[in-house]
């Protein structure tokens, strides 16, 4: 899995400790609208400060390295 860490580190090389949604979108090759949807749904780690979102680069890298690609499970759903 070292190649994953190397690739993720290269993707965010030179970025500051925290970035905004537009920078996340640029690094991941998606639209800002997609990133805001992920933020709202809790799929990527972030903090809302006032009306602005702040993404801690190392936390985002950890999520990417872990390969998390599913939506959170619905804790209110009942099993049949």
VOFI-937693 format. One record per atom (N, C-alpha, C): atom name; residue in three letters; x, y, z. Coordinates in pm, whole numbers, plus 50000, padded with zeros to 5 digits. Layout:
residues N
<site: CA, code: ALA, x: X, y: Y, z: Z> $
...
END
This chain:
residues 80
<site: N, code: UNK, x: 50081, y: 49879, z: 50000> $
<site: CA, code: UNK, x: 50000, y: 50000, z: 50000> $
<site: C, code: UNK, x: 50085, y: 50127, z: 50000> $
<site: N, code: UNK, x: 50216, y: 50112, z: 50002> $
<site: CA, code: UNK, x: 50301, y: 50231, z: 50000> $
<site: C, code: UNK, x: 50279, y: 50314, z: 49875> $
<site: N, code: UNK, x: 50246, y: 50249, z: 49762> $
<site: CA, code: UNK, x: 50223, y: 50324, z: 49639> $
<site: C, code: UNK, x: 50101, y: 50414, z: 49655> $
<site: N, code: UNK, x: 50002, y: 50372, z: 49735> $
<site: CA, code: UNK, x: 49884, y: 50456, z: 49758> $
<site: C, code: UNK, x: 49924, y: 50580, z: 49836> $
<site: N, code: UNK, x: 50001, y: 50561, z: 49942> $
<site: CA, code: UNK, x: 50046, y: 50674, z: 50022> $
<site: C, code: UNK, x: 50129, y: 50771, z: 49939> $
<site: N, code: UNK, x: 50218, y: 50715, z: 49857> $
<site: CA, code: UNK, x: 50302, y: 50800, z: 49771> $
<site: C, code: UNK, x: 50216, y: 50880, z: 49674> $
<site: N, code: UNK, x: 50116, y: 50815, z: 49615> $
<site: CA, code: UNK, x: 50029, y: 50883, z: 49519> $
<site: C, code: UNK, x: 49946, y: 50992, z: 49586> $
<site: N, code: UNK, x: 49896, y: 50962, z: 49704> $
<site: CA, code: UNK, x: 49816, y: 51061, z: 49777> $
<site: C, code: UNK, x: 49903, y: 51178, z: 49820> $
<site: N, code: UNK, x: 50022, y: 51149, z: 49871> $
<site: CA, code: UNK, x: 50114, y: 51258, z: 49908> $
<site: C, code: UNK, x: 50147, y: 51345, z: 49788> $
<site: N, code: UNK, x: 50170, y: 51283, z: 49672> $
<site: CA, code: UNK, x: 50202, y: 51359, z: 49551> $
<site: C, code: UNK, x: 50084, y: 51446, z: 49508> $
<site: N, code: UNK, x: 49963, y: 51394, z: 49526> $
<site: CA, code: UNK, x: 49843, y: 51468, z: 49487> $
<site: C, code: UNK, x: 49830, y: 51599, z: 49564> $
<site: N, code: UNK, x: 49871, y: 51597, z: 49690> $
<site: CA, code: UNK, x: 49857, y: 51715, z: 49776> $
<site: C, code: UNK, x: 49990, y: 51782, z: 49807> $
<site: N, code: UNK, x: 50094, y: 51748, z: 49732> $
<site: CA, code: UNK, x: 50227, y: 51806, z: 49755> $
<site: C, code: UNK, x: 50221, y: 51958, z: 49743> $
<site: N, code: UNK, x: 50279, y: 52024, z: 49840> $
<site: CA, code: UNK, x: 50286, y: 52170, z: 49837> $
<site: C, code: UNK, x: 50163, y: 52240, z: 49892> $
<site: N, code: UNK, x: 50058, y: 52163, z: 49926> $
<site: CA, code: UNK, x: 49938, y: 52225, z: 49981> $
<site: C, code: UNK, x: 49960, y: 52262, z: 50127> $
<site: N, code: UNK, x: 49891, y: 52365, z: 50173> $
<site: CA, code: UNK, x: 49900, y: 52402, z: 50314> $
<site: C, code: UNK, x: 49829, y: 52297, z: 50401> $
<site: N, code: UNK, x: 49835, y: 52315, z: 50532> $
<site: CA, code: UNK, x: 49773, y: 52221, z: 50626> $
<site: C, code: UNK, x: 49622, y: 52213, z: 50611> $
<site: N, code: UNK, x: 49561, y: 52320, z: 50563> $
<site: CA, code: UNK, x: 49417, y: 52318, z: 50540> $
<site: C, code: UNK, x: 49386, y: 52382, z: 50405> $
<site: N, code: UNK, x: 49283, y: 52330, z: 50341> $
<site: CA, code: UNK, x: 49242, y: 52381, z: 50209> $
<site: C, code: UNK, x: 49091, y: 52395, z: 50207> $
<site: N, code: UNK, x: 49042, y: 52465, z: 50108> $
<site: CA, code: UNK, x: 48899, y: 52486, z: 50092> $
<site: C, code: UNK, x: 48839, y: 52391, z: 49989> $
<site: N, code: UNK, x: 48709, y: 52392, z: 49978> $
<site: CA, code: UNK, x: 48639, y: 52303, z: 49884> $
<site: C, code: UNK, x: 48687, y: 52315, z: 49739> $
<site: N, code: UNK, x: 48719, y: 52435, z: 49694> $
<site: CA, code: UNK, x: 48762, y: 52450, z: 49555> $
<site: C, code: UNK, x: 48897, y: 52382, z: 49532> $
<site: N, code: UNK, x: 48986, y: 52386, z: 49631> $
<site: CA, code: UNK, x: 49114, y: 52318, z: 49620> $
<site: C, code: UNK, x: 49095, y: 52165, z: 49623> $
<site: N, code: UNK, x: 49003, y: 52118, z: 49707> $
<site: CA, code: UNK, x: 48972, y: 51975, z: 49712> $
<site: C, code: UNK, x: 48922, y: 51930, z: 49574> $
<site: N, code: UNK, x: 48831, y: 52007, z: 49519> $
<site: CA, code: UNK, x: 48774, y: 51974, z: 49387> $
<site: C, code: UNK, x: 48883, y: 51967, z: 49281> $
<site: N, code: UNK, x: 48973, y: 52063, z: 49282> $
<site: CA, code: UNK, x: 49082, y: 52065, z: 49183> $
<site: C, code: UNK, x: 49173, y: 51944, z: 49196> $
<site: N, code: UNK, x: 49207, y: 51906, z: 49321> $
<site: CA, code: UNK, x: 49297, y: 51792, z: 49341> $
<site: C, code: UNK, x: 49231, y: 51661, z: 49300> $
<site: N, code: UNK, x: 49100, y: 51649, z: 49327> $
<site: CA, code: UNK, x: 49032, y: 51522, z: 49303> $
<site: C, code: UNK, x: 48965, y: 51515, z: 49166> $
<site: N, code: UNK, x: 48969, y: 51624, z: 49091> $
<site: CA, code: UNK, x: 48914, y: 51624, z: 48956> $
<site: C, code: UNK, x: 48762, y: 51617, z: 48951> $
<site: N, code: UNK, x: 48699, y: 51681, z: 49049> $
<site: CA, code: UNK, x: 48552, y: 51687, z: 49053> $
<site: C, code: UNK, x: 48511, y: 51832, z: 49062> $
<site: N, code: UNK, x: 48381, y: 51857, z: 49055> $
<site: CA, code: UNK, x: 48333, y: 51994, z: 49066> $
<site: C, code: UNK, x: 48323, y: 52037, z: 49212> $
<site: N, code: UNK, x: 48324, y: 52166, z: 49233> $
<site: CA, code: UNK, x: 48303, y: 52219, z: 49369> $
<site: C, code: UNK, x: 48167, y: 52176, z: 49422> $
<site: N, code: UNK, x: 48070, y: 52169, z: 49334> $
<site: CA, code: UNK, x: 47936, y: 52126, z: 49376> $
<site: C, code: UNK, x: 47940, y: 51985, z: 49435> $
<site: N, code: UNK, x: 48017, y: 51898, z: 49372> $
<site: CA, code: UNK, x: 48034, y: 51762, z: 49424> $
<site: C, code: UNK, x: 48098, y: 51764, z: 49562> $
<site: N, code: UNK, x: 48202, y: 51844, z: 49578> $
<site: CA, code: UNK, x: 48270, y: 51852, z: 49707> $
<site: C, code: UNK, x: 48175, y: 51904, z: 49814> $
<site: N, code: UNK, x: 48097, y: 52006, z: 49784> $
<site: CA, code: UNK, x: 48001, y: 52057, z: 49883> $
<site: C, code: UNK, x: 47899, y: 51951, z: 49920> $
<site: N, code: UNK, x: 47859, y: 51868, z: 49825> $
<site: CA, code: UNK, x: 47768, y: 51757, z: 49854> $
<site: C, code: UNK, x: 47835, y: 51658, z: 49949> $
<site: N, code: UNK, x: 47961, y: 51624, z: 49921> $
<site: CA, code: UNK, x: 48035, y: 51533, z: 50009> $
<site: C, code: UNK, x: 48051, y: 51591, z: 50149> $
<site: N, code: UNK, x: 48077, y: 51722, z: 50157> $
<site: CA, code: UNK, x: 48090, y: 51787, z: 50287> $
<site: C, code: UNK, x: 47959, y: 51778, z: 50364> $
<site: N, code: UNK, x: 47852, y: 51811, z: 50297> $
<site: CA, code: UNK, x: 47719, y: 51809, z: 50360> $
<site: C, code: UNK, x: 47683, y: 51668, z: 50407> $
<site: N, code: UNK, x: 47722, y: 51567, z: 50330> $
<site: CA, code: UNK, x: 47689, y: 51428, z: 50363> $
<site: C, code: UNK, x: 47789, y: 51363, z: 50459> $
<site: N, code: UNK, x: 47896, y: 51435, z: 50491> $
<site: CA, code: UNK, x: 47996, y: 51382, z: 50584> $
<site: C, code: UNK, x: 48088, y: 51278, z: 50523> $
<site: N, code: UNK, x: 48099, y: 51274, z: 50391> $
<site: CA, code: UNK, x: 48184, y: 51175, z: 50326> $
<site: C, code: UNK, x: 48332, y: 51210, z: 50331> $
<site: N, code: UNK, x: 48362, y: 51338, z: 50346> $
<site: CA, code: UNK, x: 48501, y: 51379, z: 50365> $
<site: C, code: UNK, x: 48506, y: 51463, z: 50492> $
<site: N, code: UNK, x: 48616, y: 51453, z: 50566> $
<site: CA, code: UNK, x: 48626, y: 51527, z: 50692> $
<site: C, code: UNK, x: 48646, y: 51676, z: 50668> $
<site: N, code: UNK, x: 48572, y: 51756, z: 50741> $
<site: CA, code: UNK, x: 48585, y: 51902, z: 50726> $
<site: C, code: UNK, x: 48523, y: 51970, z: 50847> $
<site: N, code: UNK, x: 48549, y: 52096, z: 50857> $
<site: CA, code: UNK, x: 48497, y: 52178, z: 50966> $
<site: C, code: UNK, x: 48433, y: 52301, z: 50905> $
<site: N, code: UNK, x: 48315, y: 52335, z: 50953> $
<site: CA, code: UNK, x: 48250, y: 52457, z: 50904> $
<site: C, code: UNK, x: 48278, y: 52568, z: 51004> $
<site: N, code: UNK, x: 48342, y: 52672, z: 50955> $
<site: CA, code: UNK, x: 48376, y: 52787, z: 51037> $
<site: C, code: UNK, x: 48299, y: 52905, z: 50980> $
<site: N, code: UNK, x: 48195, y: 52946, z: 51051> $
<site: CA, code: UNK, x: 48107, y: 53049, z: 50997> $
<site: C, code: UNK, x: 48038, y: 52992, z: 50874> $
<site: N, code: UNK, x: 48056, y: 53056, z: 50762> $
<site: CA, code: UNK, x: 47996, y: 53006, z: 50638> $
<site: C, code: UNK, x: 48098, y: 52936, z: 50548> $
<site: N, code: UNK, x: 48220, y: 52917, z: 50597> $
<site: CA, code: UNK, x: 48326, y: 52857, z: 50517> $
<site: C, code: UNK, x: 48360, y: 52717, z: 50566> $
<site: N, code: UNK, x: 48393, y: 52630, z: 50471> $
<site: CA, code: UNK, x: 48439, y: 52495, z: 50503> $
<site: C, code: UNK, x: 48590, y: 52492, z: 50500> $
<site: N, code: UNK, x: 48649, y: 52421, z: 50597> $
<site: CA, code: UNK, x: 48793, y: 52403, z: 50605> $
<site: C, code: UNK, x: 48820, y: 52253, z: 50607> $
<site: N, code: UNK, x: 48905, y: 52208, z: 50517> $
<site: CA, code: UNK, x: 48942, y: 52068, z: 50510> $
<site: C, code: UNK, x: 49088, y: 52057, z: 50554> $
<site: N, code: UNK, x: 49111, y: 51976, z: 50656> $
<site: CA, code: UNK, x: 49248, y: 51951, z: 50702> $
<site: C, code: UNK, x: 49310, y: 51851, z: 50606> $
<site: N, code: UNK, x: 49415, y: 51891, z: 50540> $
<site: CA, code: UNK, x: 49475, y: 51811, z: 50433> $
<site: C, code: UNK, x: 49511, y: 51670, z: 50479> $
<site: N, code: UNK, x: 49572, y: 51655, z: 50594> $
<site: CA, code: UNK, x: 49613, y: 51523, z: 50642> $
<site: C, code: UNK, x: 49491, y: 51434, z: 50669> $
<site: N, code: UNK, x: 49382, y: 51490, z: 50718> $
<site: CA, code: UNK, x: 49261, y: 51411, z: 50743> $
<site: C, code: UNK, x: 49201, y: 51361, z: 50612> $
<site: N, code: UNK, x: 49200, y: 51447, z: 50512> $
<site: CA, code: UNK, x: 49149, y: 51407, z: 50381> $
<site: C, code: UNK, x: 49238, y: 51299, z: 50319> $
<site: N, code: UNK, x: 49368, y: 51315, z: 50333> $
<site: CA, code: UNK, x: 49460, y: 51215, z: 50281> $
<site: C, code: UNK, x: 49438, y: 51080, z: 50349> $
<site: N, code: UNK, x: 49412, y: 51080, z: 50479> $
<site: CA, code: UNK, x: 49387, y: 50957, z: 50552> $
<site: C, code: UNK, x: 49262, y: 50886, z: 50499> $
<site: N, code: UNK, x: 49157, y: 50963, z: 50470> $
<site: CA, code: UNK, x: 49034, y: 50905, z: 50417> $
<site: C, code: UNK, x: 49060, y: 50844, z: 50279> $
<site: N, code: UNK, x: 49133, y: 50914, z: 50197> $
<site: CA, code: UNK, x: 49164, y: 50863, z: 50063> $
<site: C, code: UNK, x: 49248, y: 50736, z: 50073> $
<site: N, code: UNK, x: 49348, y: 50737, z: 50160> $
<site: CA, code: UNK, x: 49433, y: 50619, z: 50177> $
<site: C, code: UNK, x: 49353, y: 50498, z: 50225> $
<site: N, code: UNK, x: 49255, y: 50522, z: 50309> $
<site: CA, code: UNK, x: 49175, y: 50413, z: 50364> $
<site: C, code: UNK, x: 49083, y: 50353, z: 50258> $
<site: N, code: UNK, x: 49066, y: 50424, z: 50148> $
<site: CA, code: UNK, x: 48983, y: 50371, z: 50041> $
<site: C, code: UNK, x: 48835, y: 50374, z: 50073> $
<site: N, code: UNK, x: 48797, y: 50462, z: 50158> $
<site: CA, code: UNK, x: 48655, y: 50474, z: 50193> $
<site: C, code: UNK, x: 48581, y: 50529, z: 50073> $
<site: N, code: UNK, x: 48486, y: 50451, z: 50025> $
<site: CA, code: UNK, x: 48412, y: 50498, z: 49909> $
<site: C, code: UNK, x: 48263, y: 50473, z: 49918> $
<site: N, code: UNK, x: 48215, y: 50443, z: 50036> $
<site: CA, code: UNK, x: 48072, y: 50419, z: 50053> $
<site: C, code: UNK, x: 48009, y: 50524, z: 50141> $
<site: N, code: UNK, x: 47880, y: 50542, z: 50122> $
<site: CA, code: UNK, x: 47806, y: 50636, z: 50206> $
<site: C, code: UNK, x: 47793, y: 50578, z: 50346> $
<site: N, code: UNK, x: 47786, y: 50663, z: 50447> $
<site: CA, code: UNK, x: 47767, y: 50613, z: 50583> $
<site: C, code: UNK, x: 47638, y: 50531, z: 50590> $
<site: N, code: UNK, x: 47638, y: 50431, z: 50676> $
<site: CA, code: UNK, x: 47518, y: 50349, z: 50689> $
<site: C, code: UNK, x: 47412, y: 50426, z: 50763> $
<site: N, code: UNK, x: 47288, y: 50397, z: 50730> $
<site: CA, code: UNK, x: 47174, y: 50461, z: 50795> $
<site: C, code: UNK, x: 47148, y: 50390, z: 50926> $
<site: N, code: UNK, x: 47178, y: 50457, z: 51036> $
<site: CA, code: UNK, x: 47163, y: 50397, z: 51168> $
<site: C, code: UNK, x: 47018, y: 50382, z: 51210> $
<site: N, code: UNK, x: 46926, y: 50450, z: 51140> $
<site: CA, code: UNK, x: 46784, y: 50443, z: 51178> $
<site: C, code: UNK, x: 46710, y: 50332, z: 51103> $
<site: N, code: UNK, x: 46774, y: 50272, z: 51005> $
<site: CA, code: UNK, x: 46710, y: 50166, z: 50927> $
<site: C, code: UNK, x: 46694, y: 50040, z: 51013> $
<site: N, code: UNK, x: 46584, y: 49973, z: 50993> $
<site: CA, code: UNK, x: 46562, y: 49848, z: 51065> $
<site: C, code: UNK, x: 46589, y: 49732, z: 50972> $
<site: N, code: UNK, x: 46641, y: 49626, z: 51026> $
<site: CA, code: UNK, x: 46665, y: 49509, z: 50942> $
<site: C, code: UNK, x: 46545, y: 49418, z: 50947> $
<site: N, code: UNK, x: 46519, y: 49353, z: 50835> $
<site: CA, code: UNK, x: 46402, y: 49266, z: 50826> $
<site: C, code: UNK, x: 46440, y: 49122, z: 50833> $
END
